[in-house]
Amino acid sequence: MERFLGKERFSDLIVVILGGGRGARLDPLTRKRSKPAVPIAGKYRLIDVTISNAINSGMERMFLLTQFNSVSLHRHIVRTYKFDFFSRGYVQILAARQTPEREIWFQGTADAVRQNLEIIEQTRGDDVLILAGDHMYRMDYRDMYRDHVVNEADITLAVHPASEEAIGSLGAVRVDDAGRVVEFREKPGDAAAREGMELTPRLQRQYGVATGQPYLGSMGIYIFKKEVLMGCLSGDRHDFGRHILPEGVGQLRIQAHFHHGYWRDIGTIAAFYDAHMDLLQPNPPFSFNDPGWPFYTHPRYLPASRITGCRFERTVLAEGGVLVDSTFEDSIIGIRSVIRKATIRQSLIMGSDAYPPEAPPNAPPVGIGEGSVIEKAIVDKNARIGREVRILNQRNILEAEGSGYVIREGILVVPKNAVIPDGTTI
């Protein structure tokens, strides 16, 4: 068994990363990019989390399936993930394409894999690890693969404890004493749909599940035996959560792998915002600062940020910025940010894609101008926010859209390249 689970065996696992659909619930951050390409934590992109987890797990042969708004994602992958000549590692992009056999785009997660099944079948390895490219978490996939092998499973899926509120947006999983999946329901949104899926108190104790999280939610992470995957995708079922897994229960040996660490599905603006606020806690539940488990991204070789007369409280600051006479509280400040005499609270400022050029006539420069105040907001890249601007949502509006901004779930978002003139109040 030790030889079977040695380094070479882990490296033989075929990794397939789903590059995300339209990402409509993350609009406007996904108007010009796919979900996995959305910037996070000041300097990374969402896709970096999944790829870094795979690299740190010793699994370096990856296929990335893409379709919507994929230009920036492709550019990031090409610039970032270059393996040396003496490694078998790669991140190969498999973009949606029309062929003589199929003239339709990906219809779901399972269909995306189905349309690339010939490539997966020809790749050496007996097992396939399927991952989502839009989650924030740290996970050693080797632990999951050990469970898969030891339990002789056809399919192993990663599960995470979930509350009643959260389970409605996840696949709900019910297991027996041995951790075998006995039922799978996709996104049970009401009490009737959730009925019977709650873990018994005994199983909650057995699996170390907290009282307030009595459900098990699917993390969208699966390991399939290759031959089983081929069989499951032989028909026309489009989605793993809606079709493949519910139908496989009882017919295949499906095992649950329990993950008790931090995990967030970045599916909505609120989830995206809350994940960043998590990073700012005194003892954050998730951090990018583990030297034993580094997260990789595009090396930009930027200078350190230049700071004059600023005050910081619980702030994450990326490189390349110019910050002058400003106050920052509970905020994340991204690369190449230019902020002068402003106040930023509980906000995510993504920064700039390049060092700001001169402002066009009658437009503020890239960055945040003097006297501006921003609270509980997300400011996407290259935004031009003028002087004496107030971005506060003082009326606590939940949903709205205006010139240069949108409000989603009570969070104010300034889209990429937006312009907010001097003196504007939102």
C-alpha positions as CSV (number, residue, x, y, z in Angstrom):
1,M,0.0,0.0,0.0
2,E,2.8,2.5,0.8
3,R,4.4,1.9,-2.6
4,F,1.0,2.2,-4.2
5,L,0.4,5.6,-2.6
6,G,4.0,6.8,-3.1
7,K,5.0,10.0,-4.9
8,E,4.8,8.5,-8.4
9,R,1.2,7.3,-7.8
10,F,0.1,10.8,-6.7
11,S,1.7,12.4,-9.7
12,D,-0.2,9.9,-12.0
13,L,-3.6,11.4,-11.0
14,I,-5.1,13.3,-13.9
15,V,-6.4,16.7,-12.7
16,V,-9.3,18.4,-14.5
17,I,-10.2,21.9,-13.5
18,L,-13.6,23.3,-14.4
19,G,-13.1,26.9,-15.5
20,G,-16.5,28.1,-14.5
21,G,-19.7,29.1,-16.3
22,R,-21.1,32.6,-16.9
23,G,-20.8,33.6,-13.2
24,A,-23.9,35.7,-13.4
25,R,-24.3,35.9,-9.6
26,L,-20.8,37.5,-9.4
27,D,-21.7,40.3,-11.8
28,P,-20.3,42.9,-12.4
29,L,-16.9,41.3,-11.5
30,T,-17.5,38.7,-14.3
31,R,-18.6,41.1,-17.0
32,K,-15.1,41.2,-18.6
33,R,-13.6,38.0,-17.2
34,S,-14.5,34.5,-16.1
35,K,-15.0,33.6,-12.4
36,P,-11.6,31.9,-12.0
37,A,-9.9,35.0,-13.3
38,V,-11.4,37.4,-10.7
39,P,-8.7,39.1,-8.7
40,I,-8.5,38.1,-5.0
41,A,-6.5,39.0,-1.9
42,G,-4.7,42.0,-3.5
43,K,-2.5,40.1,-5.9
44,Y,-3.9,36.7,-6.8
45,R,-6.7,35.3,-9.0
46,L,-9.2,32.7,-7.9
47,I,-7.8,30.0,-10.2
48,D,-4.4,30.3,-8.3
49,V,-6.0,28.7,-5.2
50,T,-7.0,25.5,-7.0
51,I,-3.8,25.2,-9.1
52,S,-1.6,25.8,-6.1
53,N,-3.4,23.2,-4.1
54,A,-2.7,20.7,-6.8
55,I,0.9,21.6,-7.2
56,N,1.5,21.4,-3.4
57,S,-0.2,18.0,-3.5
58,G,2.3,16.7,-6.0
59,M,-0.2,16.7,-8.9
60,E,1.2,18.7,-11.7
61,R,-0.6,17.4,-14.8
62,M,-3.7,19.6,-15.2
63,F,-6.3,20.3,-17.8
64,L,-8.2,23.6,-17.5
65,L,-11.6,23.6,-19.2
66,T,-12.7,27.1,-20.2
67,Q,-15.6,28.7,-22.1
68,F,-16.9,32.1,-21.0
69,N,-14.9,35.4,-21.0
70,S,-11.8,33.4,-21.0
71,V,-9.2,35.7,-22.6
72,S,-7.8,37.1,-19.3
73,L,-7.8,33.7,-17.7
74,H,-5.8,32.2,-20.6
75,R,-3.4,35.1,-20.4
76,H,-2.9,34.6,-16.7
77,I,-2.3,30.8,-17.1
78,V,0.2,31.2,-19.9
79,R,2.2,33.9,-18.0
80,T,2.1,32.1,-14.6
81,Y,2.4,28.3,-14.8
82,K,5.6,27.4,-16.6
83,F,7.1,24.1,-15.6
84,D,10.8,23.3,-16.3
85,F,12.1,20.9,-18.9
86,F,12.8,18.2,-16.3
87,S,9.2,18.2,-14.9
88,R,6.2,16.4,-16.4
89,G,4.0,19.2,-15.1
90,Y,1.7,21.4,-17.2
91,V,-1.6,23.3,-17.1
92,Q,-3.1,22.7,-20.5
93,I,-6.1,24.8,-21.6
94,L,-9.0,23.0,-23.2
95,A,-11.2,25.7,-24.5
96,A,-14.8,24.9,-25.6
97,R,-14.8,24.2,-29.3
98,Q,-17.0,23.0,-32.1
99,T,-16.1,19.8,-33.8
100,P,-17.6,17.7,-36.6
101,E,-19.1,15.5,-33.9
102,R,-20.4,18.2,-31.6
103,E,-21.4,21.8,-32.5
104,I,-22.7,23.0,-29.1
105,W,-20.9,24.6,-26.2
106,F,-20.5,23.1,-22.7
107,Q,-24.0,22.4,-21.3
108,G,-22.8,21.7,-17.7
109,T,-20.0,20.4,-15.6
110,A,-20.3,16.8,-16.7
111,D,-20.8,17.8,-20.3
112,A,-17.6,19.9,-20.2
113,V,-15.7,16.9,-19.2
114,R,-17.5,14.7,-21.7
115,Q,-16.5,16.9,-24.6
116,N,-12.8,16.4,-23.6
117,L,-13.1,12.8,-22.7
118,E,-10.9,11.6,-25.6
119,I,-8.0,13.7,-24.3
120,I,-8.5,12.4,-20.7
121,E,-8.7,8.8,-21.9
122,Q,-5.4,9.1,-23.8
123,T,-3.6,10.6,-20.8
124,R,-1.7,8.1,-18.6
125,G,-3.4,7.4,-15.2
126,D,-6.2,5.4,-13.8
127,D,-8.0,8.0,-11.7
128,V,-9.3,11.6,-12.5
129,L,-9.5,14.4,-10.0
130,I,-12.1,17.0,-10.9
131,L,-11.9,20.4,-9.3
132,A,-13.7,23.7,-9.4
133,G,-11.7,26.8,-10.2
134,D,-13.7,29.3,-8.2
135,H,-13.3,28.3,-4.5
136,M,-11.1,29.6,-1.7
137,Y,-9.6,26.9,0.5
138,R,-6.4,25.0,1.3
139,M,-6.6,21.2,0.8
140,D,-4.1,18.4,0.4
141,Y,-5.7,16.2,-2.3
142,R,-3.4,13.4,-1.4
143,D,-5.5,12.8,1.8
144,M,-8.6,12.5,-0.4
145,Y,-6.9,10.1,-2.8
146,R,-5.8,7.9,0.1
147,D,-9.4,7.6,1.1
148,H,-10.4,6.8,-2.5
149,V,-7.9,4.0,-2.7
150,V,-8.3,2.5,0.8
151,N,-12.1,2.4,0.4
152,E,-11.8,1.0,-3.2
153,A,-14.3,3.6,-4.2
154,D,-15.6,4.2,-7.7
155,I,-16.1,7.8,-6.9
156,T,-14.9,9.9,-3.9
157,L,-16.4,13.3,-3.3
158,A,-15.2,15.9,-0.8
159,V,-17.8,17.1,1.7
160,H,-17.8,20.0,4.2
161,P,-20.1,20.6,7.2
162,A,-22.9,23.0,6.3
163,S,-25.6,24.9,8.1
164,E,-29.3,24.9,7.2
165,E,-28.8,28.3,5.5
166,A,-25.8,27.2,3.4
167,I,-27.0,23.7,2.3
168,G,-29.6,25.2,0.0
169,S,-26.8,26.3,-2.4
170,L,-24.8,23.1,-2.3
171,G,-25.2,19.5,-3.0
172,A,-26.5,17.8,0.1
173,V,-24.9,14.5,1.0
174,R,-26.1,11.7,3.4
175,V,-23.6,9.1,4.5
176,D,-23.6,5.9,6.6
177,D,-21.3,4.8,9.4
178,A,-18.5,3.9,7.0
179,G,-18.7,7.3,5.2
180,R,-20.3,5.8,2.1
181,V,-22.7,8.1,0.3
182,V,-26.3,6.8,0.5
183,E,-28.1,9.9,-0.9
184,F,-27.3,13.0,-2.8
185,R,-29.7,15.9,-3.4
186,E,-28.6,19.0,-5.4
187,K,-29.3,22.4,-3.8
188,P,-32.2,21.5,-1.4
189,G,-33.7,25.0,-1.0
190,D,-36.6,24.4,1.3
191,A,-37.5,22.3,4.4
192,A,-39.2,19.6,2.3
193,A,-36.1,19.2,0.1
194,R,-33.8,19.0,3.1
195,E,-35.9,16.5,5.0
196,G,-33.9,13.4,6.1
197,M,-30.5,14.8,5.0
198,E,-29.5,16.1,8.4
199,L,-26.8,13.9,10.2
200,T,-28.0,12.2,13.3
201,P,-26.4,13.3,16.6
202,R,-24.4,10.1,16.7
203,L,-22.9,10.7,13.2
204,Q,-22.3,14.3,14.0
205,R,-20.1,13.2,16.9
206,Q,-18.5,10.5,14.8
207,Y,-17.5,12.8,12.0
208,G,-16.7,15.8,14.2
209,V,-19.5,18.0,12.8
210,A,-20.5,21.1,14.9
211,T,-24.1,21.3,16.2
212,G,-24.9,24.3,14.0
213,Q,-23.7,22.6,10.9
214,P,-25.7,19.3,10.8
215,Y,-25.6,18.9,7.0
216,L,-22.8,17.7,4.6
217,G,-22.3,19.8,1.5
218,S,-20.5,18.7,-1.6
219,M,-17.4,20.8,-2.3
220,G,-17.5,20.1,-6.0
221,I,-14.3,18.1,-5.8
222,Y,-14.5,14.5,-7.1
223,I,-12.1,11.6,-7.8
224,F,-13.4,9.1,-10.4
225,K,-11.9,5.9,-11.5
226,K,-11.2,6.6,-15.2
227,E,-13.3,3.7,-16.4
228,V,-16.2,4.7,-14.1
229,L,-16.0,8.3,-15.4
230,M,-16.2,7.0,-19.0
231,G,-19.3,5.0,-18.2
232,C,-21.0,7.8,-16.3
233,L,-20.5,10.2,-19.2
234,S,-21.6,7.8,-22.0
235,G,-25.1,9.3,-22.1
236,D,-26.2,12.9,-22.3
237,R,-26.5,13.9,-18.7
238,H,-25.1,17.4,-18.3
239,D,-24.2,18.0,-14.7
240,F,-22.4,16.1,-11.9
241,G,-24.5,17.5,-9.1
242,R,-27.9,17.3,-10.8
243,H,-27.5,14.1,-12.7
244,I,-24.3,11.9,-12.3
245,L,-24.0,11.7,-8.5
246,P,-27.7,11.3,-7.6
247,E,-28.1,8.6,-10.2
248,G,-24.8,6.9,-9.2
249,V,-25.8,6.4,-5.5
250,G,-26.8,2.8,-5.0
251,Q,-25.2,1.7,-8.3
252,L,-21.6,2.7,-7.7
253,R,-19.4,2.8,-4.6
254,I,-19.4,6.5,-3.7
255,Q,-17.3,7.5,-0.7
256,A,-17.2,10.8,1.2
257,H,-14.0,12.5,2.1
258,F,-14.4,14.9,5.1
259,H,-12.8,18.3,4.9
260,H,-13.0,20.3,8.1
261,G,-10.8,23.3,7.2
262,Y,-11.8,26.6,5.7
263,W,-13.7,26.5,2.4
264,R,-15.8,29.0,0.6
265,D,-17.7,28.7,-2.7
266,I,-17.2,32.2,-4.3
267,G,-20.5,32.1,-6.1
268,T,-22.0,35.5,-5.1
269,I,-20.8,39.1,-4.4
270,A,-21.6,38.6,-0.7
271,A,-19.5,35.4,-0.5
272,F,-16.7,37.1,-2.4
273,Y,-16.8,40.1,0.0
274,D,-17.1,37.9,3.2
275,A,-14.1,35.8,2.1
276,H,-12.0,38.9,1.9
277,M,-13.2,40.1,5.3
278,D,-12.2,36.7,6.7
279,L,-8.6,37.4,5.7
280,L,-8.5,40.5,7.9
281,Q,-9.5,38.8,11.2
282,P,-6.8,38.8,14.0
283,N,-6.6,35.0,13.6
284,P,-7.9,34.5,10.1
285,P,-9.5,31.2,9.3
286,F,-7.7,31.2,6.0
287,S,-4.4,32.8,5.1
288,F,-2.0,33.0,2.2
289,N,0.9,33.2,4.6
290,D,1.9,29.5,5.0
291,P,5.5,29.0,3.8
292,G,4.9,25.2,3.7
293,W,1.9,25.6,1.3
294,P,2.6,28.6,-1.0
295,F,0.0,30.0,-3.3
296,Y,1.4,30.9,-6.7
297,T,0.5,33.7,-9.1
298,H,1.9,35.7,-11.9
299,P,5.3,37.2,-10.9
300,R,5.1,40.9,-11.7
301,Y,8.4,42.1,-10.1
302,L,6.8,45.2,-8.8
303,P,8.5,47.6,-6.4
304,A,7.3,47.8,-2.8
305,S,4.4,50.1,-2.1
306,R,5.4,53.7,-1.2
307,I,3.6,55.1,1.8
308,T,3.5,58.6,3.2
309,G,1.5,59.8,6.3
310,C,-1.0,56.9,6.3
311,R,-2.7,55.0,9.1
312,F,-3.5,51.3,8.8
313,E,-5.8,49.0,10.9
314,R,-6.2,45.4,9.9
315,T,-5.2,45.9,6.3
316,V,-3.6,43.7,3.6
317,L,-1.4,45.8,1.3
318,A,-0.1,44.5,-2.1
319,E,3.0,45.8,-3.8
320,G,3.4,48.6,-6.3
321,G,1.1,51.2,-4.8
322,V,1.4,54.9,-3.9
323,L,-0.5,55.8,-0.7
324,V,-0.5,59.3,0.7
325,D,-2.1,60.8,3.8
326,S,-4.9,58.2,3.9
327,T,-6.7,56.0,6.5
328,F,-7.3,52.3,5.9
329,E,-9.4,50.1,8.2
330,D,-10.4,46.5,7.6
331,S,-9.5,46.7,3.9
332,I,-7.5,44.9,1.2
333,I,-5.5,47.2,-1.1
334,G,-4.4,45.6,-4.4
335,I,-1.5,46.0,-6.7
336,R,-0.5,49.4,-8.1
337,S,-3.2,51.2,-6.1
338,V,-2.9,55.0,-6.1
339,I,-4.8,56.6,-3.2
340,R,-4.3,60.1,-1.9
341,K,-5.9,61.7,1.2
342,A,-8.8,59.3,1.3
343,T,-10.5,57.1,3.8
344,I,-11.1,53.4,3.1
345,R,-13.0,51.2,5.5
346,Q,-14.2,47.5,5.1
347,S,-13.5,47.6,1.4
348,L,-11.6,45.7,-1.3
349,I,-9.6,47.9,-3.7
350,M,-8.3,45.8,-6.5
351,G,-5.8,48.3,-7.9
352,S,-4.6,48.6,-11.5
353,D,-3.5,46.3,-14.3
354,A,-0.7,48.7,-15.2
355,Y,0.9,51.8,-13.9
356,P,-1.7,54.5,-14.5
357,P,-1.3,56.6,-17.6
358,E,-2.2,60.3,-17.7
359,A,-5.9,60.9,-17.2
360,P,-7.9,61.7,-20.4
361,P,-9.5,65.2,-20.5
362,N,-12.3,65.7,-18.0
363,A,-11.7,62.4,-16.2
364,P,-10.1,61.7,-12.9
365,P,-6.9,59.6,-12.9
366,V,-6.8,55.9,-12.1
367,G,-7.1,55.4,-8.4
368,I,-8.9,57.2,-5.6
369,G,-8.8,61.0,-5.3
370,E,-8.4,63.4,-2.4
371,G,-11.1,63.7,0.2
372,S,-13.0,60.5,-0.9
373,V,-14.5,58.1,1.5
374,I,-15.3,54.4,0.6
375,E,-17.0,52.0,3.0
376,K,-18.1,48.4,2.5
377,A,-17.4,48.4,-1.2
378,I,-15.5,46.5,-3.9
379,V,-13.6,48.7,-6.3
380,D,-12.5,46.7,-9.4
381,K,-9.3,47.3,-11.3
382,N,-8.5,50.5,-13.2
383,A,-11.4,52.4,-11.7
384,R,-11.2,56.2,-11.7
385,I,-12.7,57.7,-8.6
386,G,-12.5,61.5,-8.4
387,R,-12.1,63.9,-5.5
388,E,-14.6,64.2,-2.6
389,V,-16.5,61.1,-3.7
390,R,-18.7,59.3,-1.1
391,I,-19.2,55.6,-1.7
392,L,-21.2,54.7,1.4
393,N,-24.7,53.2,0.6
394,Q,-26.0,55.1,3.6
395,R,-29.6,54.1,2.7
396,N,-28.7,50.4,2.9
397,I,-30.0,49.6,-0.5
398,L,-29.8,45.9,-1.3
399,E,-30.0,45.9,-5.1
400,A,-29.4,48.7,-7.5
401,E,-27.5,49.8,-10.6
402,G,-26.4,53.2,-11.6
403,S,-23.8,55.1,-13.6
404,G,-20.4,53.6,-12.7
405,Y,-21.7,51.3,-9.9
406,V,-24.0,48.5,-8.9
407,I,-25.2,47.3,-5.5
408,R,-25.5,43.6,-4.9
409,E,-26.7,42.1,-1.6
410,G,-26.1,45.5,0.1
411,I,-22.5,45.6,-1.1
412,L,-21.5,48.5,-3.4
413,V,-19.4,47.5,-6.4
414,V,-17.5,49.8,-8.8
415,P,-16.9,47.8,-12.0
416,K,-13.6,47.5,-13.9
417,N,-12.6,50.7,-15.8
418,A,-15.6,52.6,-14.2
419,V,-15.4,56.4,-13.8
420,I,-16.9,58.2,-10.8
421,P,-16.7,62.0,-11.2
422,D,-15.6,64.5,-8.5
423,G,-18.2,65.1,-5.8
424,T,-20.3,62.0,-6.5
425,T,-22.3,60.5,-3.6
426,I,-23.5,56.9,-3.9
